[in-house]
């Protein structure tokens, strides 16, 4: 299996074997990115080891979750006051939500399946997420924060994210070569964005573009490597932002800053070692720039808090 198709640590630990088999069939990596909401750049939440941390605008870092359960995939609500996340416990994973300071942690889903990849609707009162199991495959659902009102939105799909205006649901259709699916939530119609092999789409704060990770050739006869790309909702082709051909790392989980002028992403120096991941930042010209949370060990799955 090539390094560009390795399972991503953002996937439920209980489904690694199942998803690894799916990779062999469809060559899709599985992880998620929450939507970026417009505003001033606030704190950055991220996964470090088995818990969720946050770096405040001052640069100070705080741990938000603790205990025996493993927590990951934090994503901020539009008002920046809540964080949805995944808790891995008891052989599966569920969606939880907490206040942005780590208090009032409570479950949204409590099923025997594995739920991952949460993302807020603009209202902050409900979420989209991925439910997966060997029997049902990958299905995207929505639910209110109290777990009620559950509704199926798409099957055979991963990486759900909702546009800042609440109109569009974007996701990756399996197999990944089919690009990014885009559903108009007003009438349910779906169309495809010509993104090529894609994973982890994230809407820009103005809702006009998506950033994502895709596979691209390194030269005319080179191997496939992961790259960070963007595509407009009406574009005919994506734009390359950062190619990893000459880099010693692979990029994952790109997210926009609330001001829309930076992209934060996970770099993995050793694709097989989660501890060898850290966060880095790009400007819109694709150049690496400073400002990412300080590296200690195994940072991944970032989300940027919008400030009003």
C-alpha contacts under 8 A as a table, 3 or more apart, distances in Angstrom:
res1	aa1	res2	aa2	distance
1	X	5	X	6.69
1	X	6	X	7.24
1	X	24	X	7.51
2	X	5	X	5.61
2	X	6	X	6.97
3	X	6	X	5.40
3	X	225	X	7.91
3	X	271	X	6.39
4	X	215	X	7.21
4	X	224	X	6.95
4	X	225	X	5.67
4	X	226	X	5.86
4	X	250	X	7.65
5	X	23	X	6.80
5	X	27	X	5.81
5	X	28	X	6.27
5	X	29	X	5.60
6	X	20	X	7.83
6	X	23	X	7.69
6	X	29	X	6.36
6	X	271	X	7.25
6	X	272	X	7.74
7	X	11	X	7.47
7	X	16	X	7.31
7	X	19	X	7.29
7	X	20	X	6.38
7	X	23	X	7.61
7	X	29	X	5.58
7	X	30	X	6.38
8	X	11	X	6.00
8	X	29	X	6.33
8	X	30	X	5.84
8	X	31	X	5.96
9	X	12	X	7.75
9	X	13	X	7.81
9	X	31	X	7.40
9	X	274	X	6.74
10	X	30	X	7.29
10	X	31	X	4.89
10	X	32	X	6.92
10	X	72	X	7.20
10	X	73	X	6.50
10	X	117	X	7.97
10	X	301	X	6.91
11	X	15	X	7.33
11	X	16	X	7.25
11	X	30	X	6.10
11	X	31	X	5.53
11	X	116	X	6.96
12	X	15	X	5.51
12	X	16	X	6.84
12	X	88	X	7.04
12	X	92	X	7.19
12	X	93	X	6.25
12	X	114	X	6.84
12	X	115	X	7.73
12	X	116	X	6.57
13	X	16	X	5.53
13	X	88	X	7.28
13	X	92	X	7.61
14	X	17	X	7.77
14	X	91	X	5.82
14	X	92	X	5.55
14	X	93	X	7.63
14	X	114	X	7.74
15	X	18	X	5.16
15	X	19	X	5.93
15	X	114	X	7.78
15	X	133	X	7.50
16	X	19	X	5.24
16	X	20	X	5.85
17	X	20	X	5.09
17	X	21	X	6.39
18	X	21	X	5.40
18	X	22	X	6.45
18	X	133	X	7.94
18	X	134	X	6.43
19	X	22	X	4.74
19	X	23	X	6.13
19	X	30	X	7.91
20	X	23	X	5.03
20	X	24	X	6.57
21	X	24	X	5.22
21	X	25	X	6.63
22	X	25	X	5.10
22	X	26	X	6.02
22	X	27	X	7.46
22	X	28	X	7.61
23	X	26	X	5.21
23	X	27	X	4.53
23	X	28	X	5.36
23	X	29	X	6.73
24	X	27	X	5.83
26	X	174	X	7.19
26	X	175	X	5.29
26	X	176	X	7.13
27	X	175	X	7.32
27	X	176	X	7.13
28	X	174	X	7.53
28	X	175	X	6.70
28	X	176	X	5.55
28	X	199	X	7.53
29	X	199	X	6.79
30	X	158	X	7.27
30	X	159	X	7.49
30	X	199	X	7.15
30	X	200	X	7.85
31	X	117	X	6.79
31	X	159	X	6.49
31	X	199	X	7.52
31	X	200	X	6.28
31	X	253	X	7.28
32	X	73	X	7.54
32	X	117	X	5.11
32	X	118	X	7.84
32	X	158	X	7.96
32	X	159	X	4.90
32	X	160	X	7.38
32	X	199	X	7.81
32	X	200	X	4.92
32	X	201	X	7.62
32	X	253	X	6.45
32	X	301	X	7.69
33	X	73	X	7.94
33	X	75	X	7.74
33	X	117	X	7.16
33	X	119	X	7.63
33	X	159	X	6.90
33	X	160	X	7.99
33	X	161	X	7.25
33	X	200	X	5.45
33	X	201	X	6.50
33	X	202	X	5.88
33	X	253	X	5.75
33	X	254	X	6.95
33	X	255	X	6.54
33	X	301	X	7.16
33	X	302	X	7.82
33	X	303	X	7.64
34	X	74	X	7.98
34	X	75	X	5.30
34	X	76	X	7.46
34	X	117	X	7.73
34	X	118	X	6.88
34	X	119	X	4.87
34	X	120	X	7.39
34	X	161	X	6.04
34	X	202	X	6.39
34	X	255	X	7.43
34	X	303	X	6.63
35	X	75	X	7.66
35	X	119	X	6.36
35	X	120	X	7.22
35	X	161	X	5.69
35	X	162	X	6.25
35	X	163	X	6.87
35	X	164	X	7.37
35	X	202	X	5.43
35	X	203	X	5.68
35	X	204	X	7.77
35	X	255	X	7.63
36	X	164	X	7.38
36	X	202	X	6.84
36	X	203	X	6.04
36	X	204	X	6.00
36	X	205	X	5.31
36	X	255	X	6.80
36	X	256	X	5.69
36	X	257	X	6.74
36	X	258	X	6.03
36	X	303	X	7.77
36	X	304	X	7.04
36	X	306	X	7.95
37	X	77	X	7.95
37	X	78	X	5.52
37	X	164	X	6.00
37	X	204	X	7.66
37	X	205	X	4.89
37	X	206	X	7.95
37	X	258	X	5.55
37	X	305	X	7.93
37	X	306	X	6.04
38	X	78	X	7.95
38	X	164	X	7.77
38	X	205	X	4.55
38	X	206	X	6.74
38	X	258	X	4.61
38	X	259	X	6.08
38	X	260	X	7.59
38	X	306	X	6.23
39	X	258	X	5.13
39	X	259	X	5.95
39	X	306	X	4.90
39	X	307	X	5.24
39	X	308	X	5.52
40	X	258	X	5.87
40	X	259	X	5.92
40	X	306	X	5.57
40	X	307	X	4.77
40	X	308	X	6.45
41	X	57	X	7.88
41	X	257	X	6.41
41	X	258	X	5.34
41	X	259	X	6.33
41	X	304	X	7.16
41	X	305	X	6.53
41	X	306	X	5.57
41	X	307	X	6.21
42	X	56	X	6.97
42	X	57	X	5.88
42	X	258	X	7.96
42	X	304	X	6.61
42	X	305	X	4.77
42	X	306	X	5.42
42	X	307	X	5.55
43	X	54	X	6.54
43	X	55	X	5.58
43	X	56	X	4.40
43	X	57	X	5.44
43	X	304	X	6.12
43	X	305	X	5.17
43	X	306	X	7.88
44	X	54	X	5.47
44	X	55	X	5.26
44	X	56	X	6.61
44	X	293	X	7.50
44	X	302	X	6.67
44	X	303	X	5.73
44	X	304	X	4.58
44	X	305	X	6.00
45	X	52	X	6.96
45	X	53	X	5.75
45	X	54	X	4.19
45	X	55	X	6.48
45	X	74	X	6.36
45	X	75	X	7.48
45	X	302	X	5.63
45	X	303	X	5.26
45	X	304	X	6.40
45	X	305	X	7.55
46	X	52	X	5.73
46	X	53	X	5.50
46	X	54	X	6.12
46	X	72	X	7.57
46	X	73	X	7.25
46	X	74	X	6.25
46	X	299	X	6.57
46	X	300	X	5.90
46	X	301	X	5.49
46	X	302	X	4.31
46	X	303	X	6.39
47	X	50	X	6.91
47	X	51	X	5.77
47	X	52	X	4.59
47	X	53	X	6.06
47	X	71	X	7.50
47	X	72	X	5.27
47	X	73	X	6.62
47	X	74	X	7.21
47	X	298	X	7.79
47	X	299	X	5.45
47	X	300	X	5.09
47	X	301	X	5.85
47	X	302	X	6.98
48	X	51	X	5.65
48	X	52	X	6.06
48	X	53	X	6.44
48	X	297	X	6.58
48	X	298	X	5.42
48	X	299	X	4.46
48	X	300	X	6.53
49	X	275	X	7.41
49	X	297	X	6.88
49	X	298	X	5.55
49	X	299	X	6.87
50	X	69	X	7.85
50	X	70	X	4.67
50	X	71	X	5.59
50	X	72	X	6.86
51	X	63	X	7.44
51	X	64	X	7.49
51	X	65	X	5.55
51	X	66	X	6.18
51	X	70	X	5.94
51	X	71	X	4.79
51	X	72	X	6.19
52	X	63	X	6.14
52	X	64	X	5.51
52	X	65	X	5.47
52	X	71	X	6.21
52	X	72	X	6.00
52	X	74	X	7.06
53	X	61	X	6.95
53	X	62	X	5.58
53	X	63	X	4.26
53	X	64	X	5.31
53	X	65	X	7.29
54	X	61	X	5.54
54	X	62	X	5.37
54	X	63	X	6.42
54	X	64	X	7.02
55	X	58	X	7.84
55	X	59	X	5.80
55	X	60	X	5.62
55	X	61	X	4.27
55	X	62	X	6.51
55	X	293	X	6.22
56	X	59	X	5.32
56	X	60	X	5.45
56	X	61	X	6.22
57	X	60	X	7.47
59	X	293	X	7.52
63	X	66	X	7.62
64	X	101	X	6.69
64	X	102	X	4.63
65	X	71	X	7.18
65	X	102	X	6.44
66	X	69	X	7.56
67	X	70	X	7.76
69	X	87	X	6.55
69	X	88	X	5.92
69	X	89	X	5.35
70	X	87	X	5.80
70	X	88	X	5.11
70	X	89	X	6.84
71	X	85	X	6.94
71	X	86	X	5.60
71	X	87	X	4.54
71	X	88	X	6.18
72	X	85	X	5.86
72	X	86	X	5.26
72	X	87	X	6.66
72	X	301	X	7.36
73	X	84	X	7.88
73	X	85	X	5.19
73	X	86	X	5.82
73	X	116	X	7.89
73	X	117	X	6.73
73	X	118	X	7.54
73	X	301	X	5.43
73	X	302	X	7.40
74	X	83	X	6.07
74	X	84	X	5.63
74	X	85	X	4.43
74	X	86	X	7.26
74	X	301	X	7.01
74	X	302	X	6.90
74	X	303	X	6.33
75	X	83	X	5.33
75	X	84	X	5.32
75	X	85	X	6.44
75	X	118	X	7.11
75	X	119	X	6.36
75	X	120	X	7.65
75	X	302	X	7.59
75	X	303	X	5.19
75	X	304	X	7.71
76	X	79	X	7.98
76	X	80	X	5.62
76	X	81	X	7.40
76	X	82	X	5.83
76	X	83	X	4.55
76	X	84	X	6.54
76	X	100	X	7.84
76	X	120	X	7.42
76	X	303	X	6.39
76	X	304	X	6.89
76	X	305	X	5.85
77	X	80	X	5.11
77	X	81	X	6.51
77	X	82	X	5.37
77	X	83	X	6.17
77	X	84	X	7.67
77	X	120	X	5.72
77	X	121	X	7.79
77	X	122	X	7.35
77	X	124	X	5.57
77	X	305	X	7.89
78	X	81	X	7.89
78	X	120	X	7.55
78	X	121	X	8.00
78	X	122	X	5.76
78	X	123	X	7.27
78	X	124	X	6.37
78	X	306	X	6.83
79	X	82	X	7.59
79	X	124	X	7.60
79	X	306	X	6.74
79	X	307	X	7.19
79	X	308	X	7.20
80	X	83	X	7.67
80	X	100	X	7.02
80	X	305	X	5.29
80	X	306	X	5.48
80	X	307	X	6.50
81	X	99	X	5.92
81	X	100	X	5.14
82	X	97	X	6.94
82	X	98	X	5.73
82	X	99	X	4.47
82	X	100	X	4.81
83	X	97	X	5.63
83	X	98	X	5.40
83	X	99	X	6.09
83	X	100	X	5.60
84	X	95	X	6.98
84	X	96	X	5.71
84	X	97	X	4.19
84	X	98	X	6.45
84	X	118	X	6.48
84	X	119	X	7.30
84	X	120	X	7.70
85	X	95	X	5.82
85	X	96	X	5.33
85	X	97	X	6.02
85	X	118	X	6.64
86	X	93	X	6.46
86	X	94	X	5.67
86	X	95	X	4.75
86	X	96	X	5.92
86	X	115	X	7.56
86	X	116	X	5.96
86	X	117	X	7.52
86	X	118	X	7.54
87	X	93	X	5.45
87	X	94	X	5.47
87	X	95	X	6.40
87	X	96	X	6.65
88	X	91	X	7.25
88	X	92	X	5.88
88	X	93	X	4.28
88	X	94	X	6.72
89	X	92	X	5.84
89	X	93	X	6.03
90	X	93	X	7.85
92	X	112	X	6.78
92	X	113	X	6.51
92	X	114	X	5.11
92	X	115	X	7.95
93	X	113	X	7.47
93	X	114	X	4.70
93	X	115	X	5.55
93	X	116	X	6.85
94	X	107	X	7.23
94	X	108	X	7.39
94	X	109	X	5.44
94	X	110	X	6.04
94	X	111	X	7.30
94	X	114	X	6.19
94	X	115	X	4.98
94	X	116	X	6.75
95	X	107	X	6.14
95	X	108	X	5.41
95	X	109	X	5.40
95	X	110	X	7.90
95	X	115	X	6.13
95	X	116	X	6.53
95	X	118	X	6.89
95	X	129	X	7.99
96	X	105	X	6.89
96	X	106	X	5.57
96	X	107	X	4.18
96	X	108	X	5.16
96	X	109	X	7.10
97	X	105	X	5.79
97	X	106	X	5.62
97	X	107	X	6.34
97	X	108	X	6.83
97	X	145	X	7.53
98	X	101	X	7.88
98	X	102	X	5.85
98	X	103	X	5.93
98	X	104	X	5.31
98	X	105	X	4.33
98	X	106	X	6.40
99	X	102	X	5.41
99	X	103	X	5.33
99	X	104	X	6.01
99	X	105	X	7.16
100	X	103	X	7.37
102	X	105	X	6.99
107	X	110	X	6.90
107	X	146	X	7.72
107	X	147	X	7.91
108	X	144	X	7.70
108	X	145	X	5.52
108	X	146	X	5.55
108	X	147	X	4.72
109	X	115	X	7.54
109	X	147	X	5.75
111	X	114	X	7.38
113	X	131	X	6.71
113	X	132	X	6.38
113	X	133	X	5.93
114	X	131	X	5.66
114	X	132	X	5.56
114	X	133	X	6.61
115	X	129	X	6.68
115	X	130	X	5.50
115	X	131	X	4.40
115	X	132	X	6.51
116	X	129	X	6.03
116	X	130	X	5.28
116	X	131	X	6.54
117	X	129	X	5.23
117	X	130	X	5.69
117	X	159	X	6.44
117	X	160	X	7.12
118	X	127	X	6.40
118	X	128	X	5.68
118	X	129	X	4.38
118	X	130	X	7.14
118	X	160	X	7.65
119	X	127	X	5.51
119	X	128	X	5.35
119	X	129	X	6.42
119	X	160	X	7.01
119	X	161	X	5.73
119	X	162	X	7.12
120	X	123	X	7.82
120	X	124	X	5.83
120	X	125	X	7.80
120	X	126	X	6.15
120	X	127	X	4.44
120	X	128	X	6.37
120	X	161	X	7.75
120	X	162	X	7.14
121	X	124	X	5.58
121	X	125	X	7.10
121	X	126	X	5.75
121	X	127	X	5.61
121	X	128	X	7.23
121	X	162	X	6.07
121	X	163	X	8.00
121	X	164	X	7.90
121	X	166	X	6.48
122	X	162	X	7.75
122	X	163	X	7.83
122	X	164	X	5.94
122	X	165	X	6.81
122	X	166	X	5.87
123	X	126	X	7.21
124	X	127	X	7.55
125	X	144	X	5.84
125	X	145	X	5.92
126	X	142	X	6.97
126	X	143	X	5.48
126	X	144	X	3.99
126	X	145	X	5.25
127	X	142	X	5.43
127	X	143	X	5.58
127	X	144	X	6.30
127	X	145	X	6.90
128	X	140	X	6.89
128	X	141	X	5.60
128	X	142	X	4.23
128	X	143	X	6.69
128	X	160	X	6.60
128	X	161	X	7.21
128	X	162	X	7.92
129	X	140	X	5.69
129	X	141	X	5.56
129	X	142	X	6.31
129	X	160	X	6.48
130	X	138	X	6.68
130	X	139	X	5.76
130	X	140	X	4.58
130	X	141	X	6.31
130	X	158	X	6.42
130	X	159	X	7.38
130	X	160	X	7.22
131	X	138	X	6.04
131	X	139	X	5.35
131	X	140	X	6.18
131	X	141	X	7.08
132	X	136	X	6.58
132	X	137	X	5.28
132	X	138	X	4.65
132	X	139	X	6.29
133	X	136	X	5.48
133	X	137	X	5.32
133	X	138	X	7.09
134	X	137	X	5.59
136	X	139	X	7.53
137	X	156	X	6.74
138	X	155	X	6.12
138	X	156	X	5.04
138	X	157	X	5.76
138	X	158	X	6.56
139	X	152	X	7.28
139	X	153	X	7.67
139	X	154	X	5.85
139	X	155	X	4.38
139	X	156	X	5.90
139	X	157	X	6.07
139	X	158	X	7.38
140	X	152	X	6.10
140	X	153	X	5.51
140	X	154	X	5.10
140	X	155	X	6.24
140	X	157	X	6.60
140	X	158	X	6.95
140	X	160	X	7.03
141	X	150	X	6.69
141	X	151	X	5.42
141	X	152	X	4.41
141	X	153	X	5.38
141	X	154	X	7.24
142	X	149	X	7.77
142	X	150	X	5.51
142	X	151	X	5.22
142	X	152	X	6.51
142	X	153	X	6.99
143	X	146	X	7.86
143	X	147	X	5.65
143	X	148	X	5.90
143	X	149	X	5.30
143	X	150	X	4.26
143	X	151	X	6.44
144	X	147	X	5.24
144	X	148	X	5.42
144	X	149	X	5.98
144	X	150	X	7.09
145	X	148	X	7.42
147	X	150	X	6.90
152	X	155	X	7.96
154	X	157	X	6.28
156	X	173	X	6.25
156	X	174	X	5.75
157	X	160	X	7.92
157	X	171	X	6.42
157	X	172	X	5.56
157	X	173	X	4.61
157	X	174	X	5.81
158	X	171	X	5.72
158	X	172	X	5.27
158	X	173	X	6.66
158	X	174	X	7.66
159	X	170	X	7.79
159	X	171	X	5.03
159	X	172	X	5.96
159	X	199	X	6.83
159	X	200	X	5.39
159	X	201	X	6.76
160	X	169	X	6.79
160	X	170	X	5.74
160	X	171	X	4.57
160	X	172	X	7.53
160	X	201	X	7.81
161	X	169	X	5.83
161	X	170	X	5.39
161	X	171	X	6.51
161	X	201	X	7.14
161	X	202	X	6.47
161	X	203	X	7.40
162	X	166	X	6.12
162	X	167	X	7.52
162	X	168	X	5.76
162	X	169	X	4.66
162	X	170	X	6.32
162	X	203	X	7.43
163	X	166	X	5.18
163	X	167	X	6.25
163	X	168	X	5.23
163	X	169	X	6.50
163	X	170	X	7.75
163	X	203	X	5.86
163	X	207	X	5.58
164	X	167	X	7.88
164	X	203	X	7.46
164	X	205	X	6.48
164	X	206	X	6.89
164	X	207	X	5.75
165	X	168	X	7.77
165	X	207	X	7.07
166	X	169	X	7.87
166	X	185	X	7.71
167	X	184	X	5.91
167	X	185	X	5.36
167	X	186	X	6.58
168	X	182	X	6.43
168	X	183	X	5.62
168	X	184	X	5.00
168	X	185	X	5.75
169	X	182	X	5.70
169	X	183	X	5.12
169	X	184	X	6.70
169	X	185	X	6.71
170	X	180	X	6.71
170	X	181	X	5.59
170	X	182	X	4.59
170	X	183	X	6.48
170	X	201	X	7.16
171	X	180	X	5.69
171	X	181	X	5.25
171	X	182	X	6.71
171	X	200	X	7.81
171	X	201	X	6.79
172	X	176	X	6.35
172	X	178	X	7.83
172	X	179	X	6.40
172	X	180	X	4.69
172	X	181	X	5.70
172	X	198	X	6.72
172	X	199	X	6.17
172	X	200	X	7.67
172	X	201	X	7.76
173	X	176	X	5.98
173	X	178	X	6.23
173	X	179	X	6.76
173	X	180	X	6.32
173	X	181	X	6.00
174	X	177	X	7.61
174	X	178	X	6.90
175	X	178	X	5.99
176	X	179	X	5.87
176	X	180	X	7.94
176	X	196	X	7.40
176	X	197	X	4.85
176	X	198	X	5.62
176	X	199	X	7.18
177	X	196	X	5.21
177	X	197	X	4.14
177	X	198	X	6.92
178	X	192	X	7.67
178	X	194	X	7.80
178	X	195	X	7.92
178	X	196	X	6.40
178	X	197	X	6.79
179	X	192	X	6.49
179	X	193	X	5.95
179	X	194	X	5.58
179	X	195	X	4.66
179	X	196	X	4.70
179	X	197	X	5.68
179	X	198	X	5.72
180	X	192	X	5.64
180	X	193	X	5.17
180	X	194	X	7.07
180	X	195	X	6.12
180	X	196	X	7.90
180	X	198	X	6.69
180	X	201	X	7.83
181	X	190	X	6.71
181	X	191	X	5.98
181	X	192	X	4.68
181	X	193	X	6.37
182	X	190	X	5.51
182	X	191	X	5.38
182	X	192	X	5.92
182	X	193	X	7.09
183	X	188	X	5.94
183	X	189	X	5.53
183	X	190	X	4.26
183	X	191	X	6.52
184	X	187	X	5.88
184	X	188	X	5.26
184	X	189	X	5.42
184	X	190	X	6.39
185	X	188	X	5.15
185	X	189	X	7.57
193	X	233	X	7.11
193	X	234	X	7.91
193	X	235	X	7.71
193	X	236	X	7.72
194	X	236	X	6.42
194	X	237	X	5.98
194	X	238	X	7.33
195	X	198	X	6.29
195	X	214	X	7.76
195	X	231	X	7.09
195	X	237	X	6.73
195	X	238	X	5.95
196	X	214	X	7.02
196	X	215	X	7.76
197	X	214	X	5.24
197	X	215	X	5.67
198	X	201	X	7.71
198	X	212	X	6.61
198	X	213	X	5.74
198	X	214	X	4.36
198	X	215	X	6.98
199	X	212	X	6.03
199	X	213	X	5.38
199	X	214	X	6.28
200	X	212	X	5.35
200	X	213	X	6.25
200	X	252	X	7.79
200	X	253	X	5.93
200	X	254	X	7.26
201	X	210	X	5.90
201	X	211	X	5.56
201	X	212	X	4.39
201	X	213	X	7.34
201	X	254	X	7.78
202	X	210	X	5.26
202	X	211	X	5.34
202	X	212	X	6.42
202	X	254	X	7.19
202	X	255	X	5.93
202	X	256	X	7.20
203	X	206	X	7.87
203	X	207	X	5.55
203	X	208	X	7.37
203	X	209	X	5.86
203	X	210	X	4.51
203	X	211	X	6.60
203	X	256	X	7.48
204	X	207	X	5.06
204	X	208	X	6.37
204	X	209	X	5.40
204	X	210	X	5.86
204	X	211	X	7.28
204	X	256	X	5.94
204	X	260	X	6.29
205	X	208	X	7.96
205	X	256	X	7.22
205	X	257	X	7.75
205	X	258	X	5.94
205	X	259	X	6.98
205	X	260	X	5.91
206	X	209	X	7.82
206	X	260	X	7.86
207	X	210	X	7.73
208	X	232	X	5.87
208	X	233	X	6.03
209	X	230	X	6.64
209	X	231	X	5.50
209	X	232	X	4.20
209	X	233	X	5.79
210	X	230	X	5.43
210	X	231	X	5.42
210	X	232	X	6.37
210	X	233	X	7.49
211	X	228	X	7.10
211	X	229	X	5.70
211	X	230	X	4.26
211	X	231	X	6.65
211	X	254	X	6.68
211	X	255	X	7.13
211	X	256	X	7.64
212	X	228	X	5.85
212	X	229	X	5.53
212	X	230	X	6.23
212	X	253	X	7.54
212	X	254	X	6.22
213	X	226	X	6.43
213	X	227	X	5.55
213	X	228	X	4.71
213	X	229	X	6.12
213	X	251	X	7.25
213	X	252	X	6.37
213	X	253	X	7.30
213	X	254	X	7.17
214	X	226	X	5.53
214	X	227	X	5.43
214	X	228	X	6.50
214	X	229	X	6.86
215	X	224	X	5.88
215	X	225	X	5.43
215	X	226	X	4.58
215	X	227	X	6.11
216	X	224	X	5.31
216	X	225	X	5.55
216	X	226	X	6.25
216	X	227	X	6.57
217	X	220	X	6.83
217	X	221	X	7.47
217	X	222	X	5.70
217	X	223	X	5.60
217	X	224	X	4.54
217	X	225	X	6.28
218	X	221	X	7.23
218	X	222	X	4.56
218	X	223	X	5.72
218	X	224	X	6.31
218	X	225	X	6.75
218	X	245	X	5.68
219	X	222	X	4.94
219	X	223	X	7.94
225	X	243	X	7.83
225	X	244	X	6.43
225	X	245	X	6.27
225	X	250	X	7.68
226	X	243	X	6.95
226	X	244	X	6.17
226	X	250	X	6.16
226	X	251	X	6.46
227	X	240	X	7.45
227	X	241	X	7.56
227	X	242	X	5.71
227	X	243	X	4.45
227	X	244	X	5.70
227	X	250	X	7.81
227	X	251	X	6.64
228	X	240	X	6.58
228	X	241	X	5.46
228	X	242	X	5.06
228	X	243	X	6.43
228	X	251	X	6.99
228	X	254	X	7.37
229	X	238	X	6.42
229	X	239	X	5.59
229	X	240	X	4.63
229	X	241	X	4.98
229	X	242	X	6.87
230	X	238	X	5.61
230	X	239	X	5.29
230	X	240	X	6.65
230	X	241	X	6.80
231	X	235	X	6.28
231	X	237	X	6.75
231	X	238	X	4.42
231	X	239	X	6.11
232	X	235	X	4.81
232	X	238	X	7.41
235	X	238	X	7.11
240	X	243	X	7.10
241	X	284	X	7.13
241	X	285	X	6.62
241	X	286	X	4.66
242	X	286	X	5.09
242	X	287	X	7.46
243	X	246	X	7.69
244	X	247	X	4.89
244	X	248	X	7.52
244	X	249	X	6.81
244	X	250	X	6.22
244	X	251	X	7.35
247	X	250	X	7.65
248	X	269	X	6.18
249	X	267	X	5.88
249	X	268	X	5.21
249	X	269	X	4.31
249	X	270	X	6.99
249	X	271	X	7.75
250	X	267	X	5.56
250	X	268	X	5.24
250	X	269	X	6.67
250	X	271	X	7.10
251	X	254	X	7.78
251	X	265	X	6.55
251	X	266	X	5.58
251	X	267	X	4.69
251	X	268	X	6.47
252	X	265	X	5.99
252	X	266	X	4.97
252	X	267	X	6.40
252	X	268	X	7.76
253	X	265	X	5.39
253	X	266	X	5.82
253	X	300	X	7.87
253	X	301	X	5.98
253	X	302	X	7.35
254	X	263	X	6.28
254	X	264	X	5.55
254	X	265	X	4.19
254	X	266	X	6.94
255	X	263	X	5.54
255	X	264	X	5.30
255	X	265	X	6.33
255	X	302	X	7.18
255	X	303	X	6.73
255	X	304	X	7.64
256	X	259	X	7.97
256	X	260	X	5.78
256	X	261	X	7.54
256	X	262	X	5.99
256	X	263	X	4.71
256	X	264	X	6.38
256	X	304	X	7.53
257	X	260	X	5.06
257	X	261	X	6.44
257	X	262	X	5.31
257	X	263	X	6.10
257	X	264	X	7.18
257	X	304	X	6.07
258	X	304	X	6.82
258	X	305	X	7.20
258	X	306	X	5.42
259	X	262	X	7.66
260	X	263	X	7.81
261	X	283	X	6.31
261	X	284	X	6.23
262	X	281	X	6.74
262	X	282	X	5.71
262	X	283	X	4.78
262	X	284	X	6.26
263	X	281	X	5.60
263	X	282	X	5.04
263	X	283	X	6.31
263	X	284	X	7.37
264	X	279	X	6.87
264	X	280	X	5.84
264	X	281	X	4.49
264	X	282	X	6.42
264	X	292	X	7.11
264	X	302	X	7.33
265	X	279	X	5.68
265	X	280	X	5.57
265	X	281	X	6.25
265	X	301	X	7.87
265	X	302	X	7.18
266	X	277	X	6.51
266	X	278	X	5.69
266	X	279	X	4.66
266	X	280	X	6.30
266	X	299	X	7.55
266	X	300	X	5.62
266	X	301	X	6.89
266	X	302	X	7.71
267	X	277	X	5.50
267	X	278	X	5.51
267	X	279	X	6.03
267	X	280	X	6.65
268	X	271	X	5.63
268	X	273	X	7.89
268	X	274	X	7.51
268	X	276	X	5.83
268	X	277	X	4.29
268	X	278	X	6.69
269	X	276	X	5.61
269	X	277	X	6.25
270	X	273	X	5.33
270	X	274	X	7.69
270	X	276	X	5.73
270	X	277	X	7.56
271	X	274	X	7.41
271	X	276	X	7.92
273	X	276	X	5.52
273	X	277	X	7.64
274	X	277	X	5.78
274	X	298	X	5.76
275	X	297	X	5.69
275	X	298	X	3.96
275	X	299	X	7.63
276	X	297	X	7.09
276	X	298	X	5.70
277	X	297	X	7.28
277	X	298	X	4.82
277	X	299	X	5.68
277	X	300	X	6.53
278	X	295	X	5.98
278	X	297	X	7.24
278	X	298	X	5.95
278	X	299	X	4.72
278	X	300	X	6.29
279	X	292	X	5.89
279	X	293	X	6.57
279	X	295	X	7.23
279	X	299	X	6.32
279	X	300	X	6.62
279	X	302	X	7.83
280	X	288	X	7.27
280	X	289	X	7.71
280	X	290	X	7.56
280	X	291	X	7.78
280	X	292	X	5.25
280	X	293	X	7.88
281	X	288	X	5.71
281	X	289	X	5.53
281	X	290	X	6.47
281	X	291	X	6.72
281	X	292	X	5.73
282	X	285	X	7.66
282	X	286	X	5.50
282	X	287	X	5.33
282	X	288	X	4.56
282	X	289	X	5.55
283	X	286	X	5.45
283	X	287	X	5.63
283	X	288	X	6.67
283	X	289	X	6.56
284	X	287	X	7.46
295	X	298	X	7.94
295	X	299	X	7.02
296	X	299	X	7.51
